[in-house]
Amino acid sequence: MTTITDTFELNNGLKMPKVGFGTWQTKPGKETYDAVSNALKAGYRFIDTATAYANEQSVGEAIADSDVARKDIFVQTKLPGESKTYDKTMADFDRSLKALNLDYVDSYIIHAPWPWDQMGSNHDAENRDVWRAMQDIYLSDRAKSVGVSNFNSHDLENLLTWDGLTIKPAVDQIQYYIGYTQDSIVKTAEDNGIVVQAYSPLATGDLVNDSDLKRMADKYHVSIPQLALRFVIQNGVAPLPKARSMAHVKANAQLDFEISDADMAFLKQVKAVDHIHPAGD
């Protein structure tokens, strides 16, 4: 049975825990410090942050003060979507490492294929220049893997077909939850050995009042959030739930049950609802 410390193997052989702990919308300072500290105490070994969240320093402090060895924690942070040059990428990565107070991160990913105030615009050439920097960061061994976020199939293909590509993205972090599984992007990723991570795996709470999901969760003696997270895992995707209270942190980690094939089929046909969250998760 899956636990939060079971792993997916990335395309460079690195092991990534199947469940990450998200810190989007978690305020820097005590709120982030306590949330990450609680997550590590509850058994999470994958912590996700981003420059855009403004809480990298607090994440780093919680990791430093934890009883868990650094080598046992998978730390991921993100390059701002606005950074679209080689030099800016290198400088922003250095700032993230300094803020986290770490010698390396386990995963460094491009937060978006476009600046957030130009969502949907084309930056194919710039993303290739950024990826040139990402490859150099990876080769410096200061990021154990590199990847992307919010990249659709076109954005992925832009990198995968580039003649300057020497290192494939290891992950693509996208919005993904029951009713919104972005199958075409997932297929492009999986066909190219890219592991998909799911932000907003609980649809930012919008799933919790669904009567069908409540009946199914009751059948397994779990909560709707637990059902939703297990659905993501059984689809071969890594969810990144976020929580602040220790009770919710612990509950989201209790995923040692199996959804039947029939119930998975039902969940896969749930009507899609799109919840766009510009800062990611």
Backbone as CSV, one residue per row, in Angstrom:
resi,resn,N_x,N_y,N_z,CA_x,CA_y,CA_z,C_x,C_y,C_z
1,MET,0.840,-1.208,0.000,0.000,0.000,0.000,0.876,1.259,0.000
2,THR,0.380,2.303,-0.598,1.153,3.533,-0.722,1.175,4.313,0.589
3,THR,2.348,4.782,0.927,2.474,5.724,2.028,3.116,6.984,1.475
4,ILE,3.124,8.037,2.263,3.650,9.308,1.760,5.149,9.257,1.527
5,THR,5.819,8.230,2.012,7.253,8.126,1.775,7.601,7.127,0.672
6,ASP,6.585,6.444,0.105,6.853,5.674,-1.113,7.274,6.666,-2.191
7,THR,7.939,6.176,-3.233,8.534,7.105,-4.188,8.180,6.797,-5.641
8,PHE,8.236,7.846,-6.444,8.291,7.733,-7.895,9.764,7.871,-8.283
9,GLU,10.185,7.139,-9.307,11.552,7.307,-9.806,11.527,8.280,-10.979
10,LEU,12.303,9.358,-10.869,12.379,10.349,-11.940,13.270,9.831,-13.062
11,ASN,13.256,10.539,-14.188,13.967,10.034,-15.362,15.486,10.100,-15.270
12,ASN,15.996,10.655,-14.179,17.442,10.596,-13.954,17.797,9.617,-12.834
13,GLY,16.802,8.840,-12.381,17.034,7.849,-11.337,16.782,8.345,-9.925
14,LEU,16.556,9.659,-9.762,16.294,10.217,-8.437,14.935,9.753,-7.929
15,LYS,14.848,9.452,-6.642,13.583,9.028,-6.034,12.874,10.244,-5.424
16,MET,11.619,10.414,-5.772,10.808,11.522,-5.273,9.611,10.952,-4.516
17,PRO,9.386,11.359,-3.270,8.215,10.870,-2.532,6.923,11.095,-3.312
18,LYS,5.989,10.159,-3.161,4.744,10.217,-3.926,3.801,11.325,-3.487
19,VAL,3.982,11.838,-2.285,3.140,12.921,-1.781,4.031,14.046,-1.275
20,GLY,3.795,15.241,-1.763,4.549,16.400,-1.302,3.696,17.267,-0.398
21,PHE,4.343,18.169,0.318,3.632,19.114,1.176,3.754,20.495,0.546
22,GLY,2.619,21.075,0.151,2.619,22.366,-0.515,2.587,23.539,0.456
23,THR,3.182,24.657,0.047,3.229,25.850,0.914,2.681,27.091,0.222
24,TRP,1.961,26.912,-0.891,1.341,28.054,-1.553,0.328,28.701,-0.613
25,GLN,0.286,30.029,-0.617,-0.618,30.826,0.223,-0.356,30.631,1.716
26,THR,0.806,30.136,2.065,1.188,30.007,3.464,2.126,31.170,3.784
27,LYS,1.727,31.998,4.737,2.449,33.244,5.007,3.857,32.972,5.515
28,PRO,4.827,33.778,5.055,6.192,33.627,5.567,6.235,33.900,7.066
29,GLY,7.204,33.307,7.723,7.314,33.467,9.168,6.734,32.272,9.899
30,LYS,6.089,32.527,11.003,5.603,31.462,11.879,4.638,30.505,11.175
31,GLU,3.746,31.033,10.335,2.760,30.172,9.686,3.441,29.107,8.824
32,THR,4.378,29.521,7.992,5.107,28.560,7.160,5.993,27.666,8.003
33,TYR,6.711,28.259,8.947,7.616,27.478,9.806,6.851,26.367,10.519
34,ASP,5.713,26.712,11.093,4.929,25.718,11.838,4.348,24.659,10.897
35,ALA,3.867,25.090,9.730,3.267,24.141,8.789,4.296,23.120,8.314
36,VAL,5.473,23.589,7.934,6.524,22.680,7.453,7.037,21.808,8.591
37,SER,7.176,22.385,9.770,7.614,21.597,10.939,6.619,20.482,11.229
38,ASN,5.328,20.814,11.188,4.287,19.808,11.412,4.317,18.727,10.343
39,ALA,4.523,19.149,9.100,4.568,18.182,7.997,5.718,17.190,8.193
40,LEU,6.869,17.693,8.555,8.010,16.805,8.754,7.776,15.870,9.943
41,LYS,7.147,16.392,10.988,6.827,15.541,12.143,5.808,14.464,11.773
42,ALA,4.903,14.796,10.846,3.855,13.849,10.437,4.357,12.816,9.438
43,GLY,5.586,12.982,8.976,6.163,11.987,8.080,6.392,12.416,6.651
44,TYR,5.961,13.627,6.283,6.234,14.105,4.932,7.738,14.252,4.741
45,ARG,8.187,13.908,3.532,9.608,14.050,3.214,9.806,14.789,1.895
46,PHE,8.765,15.467,1.434,8.822,16.249,0.191,8.163,17.584,0.495
47,ILE,8.945,18.653,0.461,8.450,20.000,0.745,8.569,20.845,-0.516
48,ASP,7.454,21.467,-0.908,7.389,22.270,-2.127,7.198,23.742,-1.786
49,THR,8.038,24.597,-2.366,7.914,26.034,-2.162,8.212,26.732,-3.486
50,ALA,8.348,28.056,-3.458,8.630,28.823,-4.675,9.055,30.223,-4.283
51,THR,9.857,30.829,-5.126,10.207,32.228,-4.904,8.947,33.081,-4.811
52,ALA,7.958,32.777,-5.654,6.717,33.564,-5.687,5.936,33.490,-4.384
53,TYR,6.157,32.461,-3.584,5.421,32.322,-2.324,6.006,33.189,-1.209
54,ALA,7.235,33.695,-1.425,7.915,34.562,-0.454,8.148,33.887,0.894
55,ASN,8.175,32.539,0.900,8.357,31.840,2.185,9.521,30.854,2.181
56,GLU,10.417,30.986,1.205,11.551,30.060,1.132,12.397,30.103,2.409
57,GLN,12.623,31.290,2.941,13.445,31.395,4.142,12.815,30.635,5.304
58,SER,11.517,30.775,5.472,10.825,30.083,6.563,10.834,28.569,6.359
59,VAL,10.707,28.138,5.116,10.815,26.709,4.809,12.196,26.206,5.200
60,GLY,13.220,26.943,4.818,14.585,26.543,5.147,14.837,26.481,6.640
61,GLU,14.260,27.427,7.370,14.444,27.431,8.830,13.792,26.208,9.461
62,ALA,12.609,25.861,8.990,11.918,24.679,9.521,12.704,23.406,9.212
63,ILE,13.265,23.323,8.032,14.082,22.159,7.668,15.326,22.088,8.539
64,ALA,15.972,23.236,8.739,17.196,23.272,9.544,16.936,22.858,10.988
65,ASP,15.778,23.226,11.516,15.452,22.936,12.915,14.814,21.560,13.106
66,SER,14.551,20.876,12.011,13.904,19.570,12.103,14.889,18.493,12.560
67,ASP,14.336,17.448,13.149,15.154,16.290,13.517,15.437,15.393,12.310
68,VAL,14.779,15.679,11.184,14.961,14.862,9.978,16.227,15.307,9.250
69,ALA,17.052,14.360,8.863,18.295,14.677,8.163,17.998,15.307,6.811
70,ARG,18.810,16.280,6.430,18.603,16.963,5.144,18.544,15.981,3.986
71,LYS,19.376,14.969,4.001,19.428,14.020,2.884,18.121,13.236,2.729
72,ASP,17.300,13.236,3.766,16.041,12.493,3.734,14.852,13.362,3.344
73,ILE,15.101,14.636,3.012,14.024,15.555,2.637,14.199,15.975,1.184
74,PHE,13.149,15.805,0.401,13.134,16.229,-0.998,12.606,17.653,-1.029
75,VAL,13.470,18.610,-1.353,13.104,20.025,-1.341,12.977,20.530,-2.777
76,GLN,11.847,21.145,-3.073,11.603,21.679,-4.415,11.223,23.146,-4.336
77,THR,11.835,23.968,-5.181,11.418,25.359,-5.294,11.348,25.734,-6.765
78,LYS,10.896,26.961,-7.034,10.542,27.316,-8.403,11.110,28.664,-8.840
79,LEU,11.515,28.686,-10.108,11.955,29.911,-10.761,10.736,30.772,-11.083
80,PRO,10.762,32.066,-10.766,9.609,32.912,-11.089,9.259,32.863,-12.575
81,GLY,7.970,32.865,-12.885,7.524,32.849,-14.269,8.043,34.030,-15.068
82,GLU,8.329,35.133,-14.360,8.798,36.348,-15.029,10.248,36.242,-15.501
83,SER,10.986,35.287,-14.982,12.410,35.164,-15.311,12.552,34.368,-16.605
84,LYS,12.885,35.057,-17.681,12.913,34.410,-18.994,14.239,34.605,-19.732
85,THR,15.339,34.729,-18.975,16.661,34.770,-19.593,17.597,33.841,-18.831
86,TYR,18.685,33.471,-19.479,19.695,32.621,-18.850,20.225,33.267,-17.569
87,ASP,20.640,34.529,-17.685,21.270,35.200,-16.536,20.295,35.379,-15.380
88,LYS,19.051,35.725,-15.683,18.059,35.906,-14.620,17.786,34.584,-13.923
89,THR,17.756,33.503,-14.691,17.532,32.181,-14.104,18.654,31.826,-13.136
90,MET,19.888,32.046,-13.555,21.024,31.719,-12.688,21.000,32.566,-11.407
91,ALA,20.687,33.843,-11.549,20.659,34.731,-10.385,19.524,34.371,-9.436
92,ASP,18.350,34.063,-9.986,17.214,33.712,-9.143,17.452,32.390,-8.417
93,PHE,18.098,31.458,-9.089,18.407,30.193,-8.420,19.348,30.434,-7.240
94,ASP,20.364,31.254,-7.437,21.285,31.563,-6.340,20.537,32.186,-5.167
95,ARG,19.582,33.069,-5.471,18.809,33.709,-4.402,17.955,32.686,-3.649
96,SER,17.394,31.742,-4.373,16.583,30.713,-3.713,17.424,29.856,-2.789
97,LEU,18.588,29.439,-3.255,19.465,28.634,-2.396,19.849,29.420,-1.138
98,LYS,20.144,30.694,-1.309,20.511,31.522,-0.161,19.336,31.661,0.798
99,ALA,18.141,31.905,0.265,16.955,32.056,1.119,16.670,30.769,1.888
100,LEU,16.801,29.641,1.218,16.566,28.348,1.868,17.700,27.946,2.794
101,ASN,18.842,28.597,2.610,20.058,28.268,3.371,20.456,26.804,3.157
102,LEU,20.426,26.412,1.886,20.774,25.044,1.516,21.906,25.050,0.490
103,ASP,22.658,23.963,0.464,23.714,23.803,-0.538,23.142,23.344,-1.873
104,TYR,21.990,22.700,-1.821,21.353,22.191,-3.036,19.868,22.019,-2.784
105,VAL,19.102,21.941,-3.871,17.701,21.525,-3.792,17.572,20.224,-4.572
106,ASP,16.546,19.485,-4.264,16.329,18.217,-4.959,15.625,18.423,-6.287
107,SER,14.876,19.501,-6.399,14.176,19.800,-7.644,14.036,21.310,-7.793
108,TYR,14.414,21.823,-8.971,14.225,23.233,-9.298,13.412,23.280,-10.574
109,ILE,12.270,23.965,-10.548,11.373,23.943,-11.699,10.958,25.350,-12.116
110,ILE,10.693,25.501,-13.412,10.198,26.759,-13.960,8.732,26.890,-13.553
111,HIS,8.383,27.974,-12.878,7.030,28.081,-12.300,5.942,28.192,-13.360
112,ALA,6.274,28.773,-14.501,5.267,28.935,-15.559,5.968,29.206,-16.879
113,PRO,5.312,28.874,-17.996,5.919,29.137,-19.298,5.804,30.586,-19.745
114,TRP,5.140,31.398,-18.939,4.932,32.800,-19.244,4.962,33.607,-17.947
115,PRO,5.264,34.912,-18.053,5.100,35.771,-16.874,3.639,35.754,-16.447
116,TRP,3.385,35.840,-15.135,2.019,35.686,-14.638,1.066,36.757,-15.167
117,ASP,1.588,37.953,-15.453,0.703,38.994,-15.975,0.509,38.886,-17.488
118,GLN,1.122,37.836,-18.095,0.942,37.580,-19.532,0.518,36.128,-19.746
119,MET,-0.341,35.625,-18.867,-0.744,34.232,-18.907,-1.257,33.827,-20.287
120,GLY,-0.702,32.731,-20.817,-1.116,32.230,-22.111,-0.305,32.754,-23.275
121,SER,0.583,33.725,-23.035,1.395,34.273,-24.124,2.527,33.312,-24.474
122,ASN,3.071,33.477,-25.668,4.101,32.553,-26.162,5.498,33.048,-25.843
123,HIS,6.273,32.187,-25.195,7.659,32.505,-24.856,8.552,31.307,-25.159
124,ASP,8.324,30.697,-26.323,9.069,29.492,-26.682,10.576,29.732,-26.697
125,ALA,11.014,30.788,-27.359,12.455,31.052,-27.466,13.046,31.337,-26.086
126,GLU,12.336,32.134,-25.292,12.835,32.463,-23.953,12.910,31.227,-23.070
127,ASN,11.914,30.331,-23.186,11.936,29.123,-22.360,13.101,28.208,-22.712
128,ARG,13.502,28.211,-23.958,14.686,27.440,-24.322,15.942,28.053,-23.706
129,ASP,16.021,29.378,-23.672,17.164,30.041,-23.040,17.186,29.749,-21.541
130,VAL,16.002,29.773,-20.937,15.890,29.427,-19.517,16.322,27.973,-19.296
131,TRP,15.894,27.088,-20.194,16.241,25.679,-20.011,17.743,25.445,-20.154
132,ARG,18.408,26.272,-20.957,19.867,26.199,-21.045,20.482,26.442,-19.654
133,ALA,19.933,27.411,-18.933,20.395,27.685,-17.573,20.030,26.547,-16.626
134,MET,18.822,26.014,-16.776,18.391,24.917,-15.904,19.315,23.710,-16.061
135,GLN,19.721,23.440,-17.286,20.642,22.329,-17.519,21.987,22.583,-16.846
136,ASP,22.462,23.830,-16.908,23.734,24.156,-16.248,23.609,24.070,-14.731
137,ILE,22.461,24.466,-14.202,22.227,24.337,-12.754,22.265,22.867,-12.358
138,TYR,21.620,22.033,-13.156,21.626,20.592,-12.882,23.052,20.038,-12.939
139,LEU,23.807,20.426,-13.934,25.169,19.917,-14.092,26.093,20.397,-12.972
140,SER,25.728,21.514,-12.333,26.518,22.008,-11.199,26.271,21.198,-9.932
141,ASP,25.283,20.314,-9.968,24.890,19.444,-8.854,24.243,20.220,-7.710
142,ARG,23.828,21.450,-7.983,23.134,22.228,-6.942,21.623,22.024,-7.017
143,ALA,21.162,21.367,-8.074,19.775,20.898,-8.173,19.860,19.459,-8.649
144,LYS,19.313,18.549,-7.870,19.429,17.129,-8.198,18.514,16.731,-9.351
145,SER,17.540,17.580,-9.661,16.689,17.397,-10.836,16.135,18.758,-11.219
146,VAL,15.711,18.892,-12.478,15.112,20.141,-12.954,13.836,19.801,-13.714
147,GLY,12.897,20.719,-13.664,11.614,20.446,-14.300,10.850,21.723,-14.571
148,VAL,9.543,21.561,-14.756,8.689,22.684,-15.149,7.371,22.633,-14.386
149,SER,6.598,23.688,-14.518,5.274,23.758,-13.907,4.354,24.550,-14.821
150,ASN,3.107,24.147,-14.874,2.103,24.819,-15.705,2.431,24.750,-17.201
151,PHE,3.289,23.823,-17.608,3.609,23.650,-19.020,2.572,22.737,-19.660
152,ASN,1.962,23.178,-20.758,1.044,22.322,-21.494,1.845,21.491,-22.501
153,SER,1.153,20.719,-23.331,1.848,19.837,-24.268,2.735,20.617,-25.230
154,HIS,2.244,21.741,-25.709,3.069,22.564,-26.611,4.338,23.036,-25.919
155,ASP,4.201,23.512,-24.692,5.366,24.018,-23.956,6.394,22.912,-23.710
156,LEU,5.908,21.718,-23.395,6.818,20.590,-23.205,7.516,20.241,-24.517
157,GLU,6.741,20.146,-25.597,7.326,19.787,-26.888,8.352,20.827,-27.344
158,ASN,8.133,22.075,-26.989,9.086,23.126,-27.337,10.473,22.815,-26.785
159,LEU,10.522,22.287,-25.587,11.817,21.908,-25.006,12.291,20.565,-25.540
160,LEU,11.379,19.606,-25.640,11.769,18.240,-26.005,12.276,18.141,-27.442
161,THR,11.852,19.053,-28.311,12.293,19.021,-29.714,13.450,19.977,-29.988
162,TRP,13.919,20.666,-28.967,15.009,21.650,-29.109,16.336,20.920,-29.259
163,ASP,17.151,21.339,-30.230,18.423,20.652,-30.452,19.449,20.927,-29.360
164,GLY,19.138,21.886,-28.482,20.039,22.154,-27.359,19.701,21.340,-26.113
165,LEU,18.663,20.502,-26.218,18.244,19.709,-25.061,19.243,18.592,-24.783
166,THR,19.761,18.577,-23.573,20.610,17.461,-23.133,20.031,16.782,-21.904
167,ILE,19.160,17.495,-21.191,18.535,16.962,-19.975,17.040,17.220,-20.066
168,LYS,16.250,16.154,-20.049,14.799,16.298,-20.097,14.271,16.841,-18.770
169,PRO,13.160,17.589,-18.806,12.487,17.911,-17.545,12.129,16.618,-16.815
170,ALA,12.318,16.623,-15.507,11.993,15.438,-14.712,10.535,15.430,-14.289
171,VAL,9.967,16.627,-14.093,8.581,16.732,-13.624,7.863,17.876,-14.329
172,ASP,6.550,17.798,-14.357,5.702,18.915,-14.752,4.617,19.029,-13.694
173,GLN,4.620,20.133,-12.957,3.629,20.343,-11.899,2.453,21.119,-12.494
174,ILE,1.288,20.477,-12.494,0.109,21.099,-13.103,-1.085,21.027,-12.141
175,GLN,-2.094,21.813,-12.443,-3.344,21.741,-11.689,-4.033,20.421,-12.052
176,TYR,-4.398,19.648,-11.027,-4.893,18.290,-11.281,-5.696,17.830,-10.080
177,TYR,-6.933,17.395,-10.333,-7.766,16.899,-9.244,-8.952,16.155,-9.849
178,ILE,-9.733,15.490,-9.026,-10.932,14.802,-9.509,-11.786,15.796,-10.293
179,GLY,-12.085,15.462,-11.545,-12.864,16.345,-12.382,-12.035,17.244,-13.272
180,TYR,-10.709,17.247,-13.066,-9.840,18.108,-13.880,-8.459,17.467,-13.935
181,THR,-8.305,16.516,-14.844,-7.071,15.718,-14.880,-6.161,16.032,-16.067
182,GLN,-6.536,16.953,-16.922,-5.665,17.429,-18.007,-4.971,16.266,-18.722
183,ASP,-5.780,15.352,-19.232,-5.253,14.097,-19.769,-4.235,14.271,-20.890
184,SER,-4.422,15.258,-21.749,-3.499,15.415,-22.879,-2.101,15.812,-22.396
185,ILE,-2.049,16.691,-21.405,-0.738,17.080,-20.861,-0.091,15.892,-20.160
186,VAL,-0.890,15.163,-19.393,-0.363,13.994,-18.684,0.202,12.980,-19.672
187,LYS,-0.492,12.768,-20.782,-0.007,11.805,-21.776,1.316,12.260,-22.377
188,THR,1.418,13.541,-22.731,2.677,14.056,-23.270,3.810,13.861,-22.274
189,ALA,3.530,14.164,-21.026,4.552,13.997,-19.987,4.946,12.532,-19.845
190,GLU,3.964,11.671,-19.674,4.260,10.258,-19.448,4.964,9.630,-20.645
191,ASP,4.597,10.026,-21.859,5.248,9.492,-23.057,6.730,9.860,-23.106
192,ASN,7.091,10.903,-22.381,8.477,11.366,-22.384,9.188,11.165,-21.048
193,GLY,8.615,10.288,-20.210,9.269,9.954,-18.955,9.267,11.070,-17.934
194,ILE,8.296,11.970,-18.031,8.186,13.102,-17.115,7.096,12.801,-16.093
195,VAL,7.424,12.858,-14.808,6.448,12.598,-13.755,5.591,13.845,-13.534
196,VAL,4.292,13.646,-13.435,3.375,14.766,-13.202,3.151,14.945,-11.707
197,GLN,3.247,16.191,-11.259,2.883,16.563,-9.893,1.569,17.334,-9.943
198,ALA,0.722,17.140,-8.936,-0.600,17.764,-8.919,-0.677,18.856,-7.862
199,TYR,-0.810,20.111,-8.318,-1.123,21.148,-7.336,-2.634,21.333,-7.290
200,SER,-3.115,21.866,-6.195,-4.560,21.956,-5.925,-5.248,20.609,-6.062
201,PRO,-4.693,19.530,-5.482,-5.298,18.205,-5.651,-6.656,18.074,-4.971
202,LEU,-6.996,19.040,-4.120,-8.311,19.050,-3.485,-9.197,20.146,-4.084
203,ALA,-8.773,20.678,-5.256,-9.514,21.765,-5.918,-9.730,22.926,-4.960
204,THR,-8.695,23.226,-4.167,-8.735,24.275,-3.135,-9.977,24.178,-2.266
205,GLY,-10.352,22.951,-1.958,-11.467,22.720,-1.039,-12.813,22.563,-1.703
206,ASP,-12.893,22.764,-3.016,-14.187,22.736,-3.698,-14.805,21.339,-3.809
207,LEU,-14.027,20.298,-3.519,-14.550,18.939,-3.613,-15.277,18.484,-2.351
208,VAL,-15.053,19.173,-1.245,-15.446,18.613,0.053,-16.952,18.551,0.286
209,ASN,-17.723,19.261,-0.515,-19.176,19.245,-0.318,-19.907,18.406,-1.361
210,ASP,-19.162,17.641,-2.158,-19.768,16.834,-3.204,-20.399,15.577,-2.598
211,SER,-21.697,15.385,-2.814,-22.408,14.277,-2.168,-21.955,12.907,-2.693
212,ASP,-21.670,12.797,-4.000,-21.186,11.526,-4.543,-19.841,11.154,-3.942
213,LEU,-18.959,12.141,-3.833,-17.644,11.867,-3.244,-17.778,11.520,-1.767
214,LYS,-18.741,12.147,-1.104,-18.951,11.842,0.321,-19.378,10.388,0.501
215,ARG,-20.292,9.923,-0.349,-20.730,8.526,-0.250,-19.573,7.558,-0.517
216,MET,-18.755,7.895,-1.506,-17.640,6.999,-1.813,-16.592,7.034,-0.703
217,ALA,-16.318,8.201,-0.166,-15.352,8.300,0.930,-15.838,7.500,2.140
218,ASP,-17.124,7.591,2.425,-17.686,6.833,3.542,-17.503,5.327,3.335
219,LYS,-17.626,4.901,2.109,-17.455,3.483,1.781,-16.067,2.987,2.185
220,TYR,-15.066,3.848,2.022,-13.688,3.467,2.359,-13.291,3.907,3.770
221,HIS,-14.238,4.518,4.483,-13.988,5.004,5.848,-12.861,6.043,5.860
222,VAL,-12.909,6.929,4.877,-11.914,7.999,4.784,-12.649,9.315,4.540
223,SER,-11.911,10.413,4.554,-12.487,11.725,4.244,-12.437,11.967,2.737
224,ILE,-13.173,12.962,2.272,-13.113,13.328,0.858,-11.689,13.742,0.464
225,PRO,-10.988,14.569,1.264,-9.601,14.890,0.893,-8.726,13.641,0.759
226,GLN,-8.877,12.683,1.657,-8.085,11.458,1.554,-8.429,10.693,0.274
227,LEU,-9.714,10.624,-0.057,-10.141,9.967,-1.292,-9.543,10.683,-2.500
228,ALA,-9.593,12.000,-2.496,-9.089,12.779,-3.627,-7.583,12.600,-3.812
229,LEU,-6.855,12.553,-2.712,-5.406,12.376,-2.797,-5.051,10.982,-3.276
230,ARG,-5.801,10.000,-2.787,-5.541,8.618,-3.202,-5.837,8.443,-4.694
231,PHE,-6.871,9.108,-5.187,-7.202,9.081,-6.619,-6.017,9.567,-7.441
232,VAL,-5.416,10.659,-7.014,-4.268,11.218,-7.734,-3.120,10.214,-7.765
233,ILE,-2.802,9.649,-6.613,-1.688,8.696,-6.525,-1.924,7.484,-7.414
234,GLN,-3.133,6.959,-7.394,-3.415,5.766,-8.195,-3.385,6.045,-9.697
235,ASN,-3.416,7.321,-10.065,-3.249,7.691,-11.470,-1.783,7.920,-11.817
236,GLY,-0.883,7.615,-10.880,0.544,7.768,-11.135,1.040,9.195,-11.057
237,VAL,0.281,10.046,-10.348,0.598,11.464,-10.216,0.886,11.767,-8.745
238,ALA,1.782,12.707,-8.495,2.189,13.051,-7.123,1.415,14.264,-6.624
239,PRO,0.509,14.098,-5.653,-0.242,15.242,-5.135,0.589,16.082,-4.175
240,LEU,0.248,17.379,-4.128,0.931,18.313,-3.231,-0.105,19.035,-2.367
241,PRO,-0.713,18.326,-1.424,-1.696,18.986,-0.557,-1.032,19.981,0.372
242,LYS,-1.783,20.993,0.780,-1.269,21.919,1.785,-2.244,21.956,2.952
243,ALA,-1.711,22.169,4.130,-2.536,22.233,5.338,-1.756,22.998,6.392
244,ARG,-2.465,23.568,7.332,-1.789,24.317,8.384,-1.952,23.652,9.746
245,SER,-3.151,23.168,10.043,-3.341,22.520,11.338,-2.721,21.125,11.323
246,MET,-2.205,20.707,12.473,-1.573,19.386,12.554,-2.587,18.291,12.245
247,ALA,-3.839,18.479,12.615,-4.862,17.466,12.351,-5.023,17.232,10.856
248,HIS,-5.080,18.321,10.080,-5.221,18.187,8.633,-3.942,17.652,7.996
249,VAL,-2.802,18.091,8.518,-1.518,17.593,8.011,-1.468,16.071,8.156
250,LYS,-1.828,15.594,9.338,-1.794,14.151,9.597,-2.832,13.410,8.757
251,ALA,-4.034,13.965,8.664,-5.101,13.291,7.914,-4.717,13.114,6.451
252,ASN,-4.096,14.136,5.875,-3.705,14.071,4.465,-2.591,13.061,4.216
253,ALA,-1.953,12.614,5.279,-0.874,11.635,5.151,-1.372,10.197,5.290
254,GLN,-2.635,10.031,5.660,-3.181,8.690,5.894,-3.869,8.197,4.622
255,LEU,-3.065,7.616,3.759,-3.535,7.258,2.416,-3.333,5.783,2.101
256,ASP,-3.243,4.948,3.136,-2.972,3.526,2.941,-4.258,2.732,2.720
257,PHE,-4.924,3.034,1.603,-6.097,2.259,1.199,-6.105,2.231,-0.318
258,GLU,-6.930,1.392,-0.894,-6.954,1.217,-2.345,-8.364,1.473,-2.870
259,ILE,-8.487,2.386,-3.837,-9.764,2.629,-4.498,-9.948,1.555,-5.573
260,SER,-11.104,0.943,-5.625,-11.353,-0.138,-6.592,-11.316,0.395,-8.024
261,ASP,-11.111,-0.509,-8.979,-11.090,-0.123,-10.388,-12.405,0.533,-10.798
262,ALA,-13.509,-0.022,-10.316,-14.820,0.530,-10.673,-14.982,1.953,-10.143
263,ASP,-14.551,2.167,-8.916,-14.679,3.505,-8.339,-13.711,4.485,-8.996
264,MET,-12.518,4.002,-9.373,-11.587,4.867,-10.095,-12.203,5.283,-11.436
265,ALA,-12.842,4.344,-12.102,-13.483,4.656,-13.385,-14.565,5.710,-13.204
266,PHE,-15.350,5.602,-12.123,-16.379,6.604,-11.838,-15.732,7.971,-11.606
267,LEU,-14.682,8.013,-10.807,-14.031,9.281,-10.475,-13.409,9.927,-11.715
268,LYS,-12.938,9.097,-12.642,-12.309,9.639,-13.852,-13.312,10.306,-14.784
269,GLN,-14.604,9.961,-14.631,-15.588,10.560,-15.530,-16.363,11.709,-14.873
270,VAL,-15.967,12.079,-13.657,-16.598,13.220,-12.998,-16.423,14.460,-13.870
271,LYS,-17.453,15.269,-13.966,-17.431,16.456,-14.823,-16.315,17.401,-14.430
272,ALA,-15.595,17.854,-15.426,-14.453,18.745,-15.186,-14.913,20.134,-14.773
273,VAL,-14.215,20.667,-13.797,-14.420,22.051,-13.370,-13.047,22.665,-13.238
274,ASP,-12.825,23.790,-13.889,-11.507,24.416,-13.884,-11.459,25.530,-12.830
275,HIS,-10.474,25.437,-11.971,-10.256,26.481,-10.975,-8.854,27.033,-11.209
276,ILE,-8.751,28.180,-11.830,-7.439,28.733,-12.160,-6.912,29.528,-10.966
277,HIS,-5.677,29.199,-10.565,-5.043,29.879,-9.450,-3.698,30.404,-9.940
278,PRO,-3.619,31.693,-10.279,-2.453,32.209,-10.968,-1.112,31.978,-10.287
279,ALA,-1.053,31.821,-8.977,0.262,31.659,-8.325,0.690,30.210,-8.233
280,GLY,-0.101,29.281,-8.753,0.270,27.880,-8.643,0.033,27.380,-7.240
281,ASP,0.573,26.185,-6.950,0.372,25.603,-5.627,1.582,24.799,-5.238
